[in-house]
């Protein structure tokens, strides 16, 4: 319909800061081919990823009400 505008998905640049995640690890072998398992901390360096696909909501339809945060303000559009 004329005048309706809907973006269901788009691409963006994603910037992730350095971060660490704790977890368990399996599947590593030592020099004697023995299994190495246990808890570990995984450290990640900062990264910028281009062309990340963002899907808002697959069943979003024109006329649906959505909450928009823009410039620190929240407005109801619908």
Secondary structure, DSSP 8 states (H G I E B T S, - for coil): -TT----SEEEEEEEE--EEEEEEEEEEE-TTS-EEEEEEEEEE--EEEEEEEEE--TT--TT--EEEEETTEEEEE-
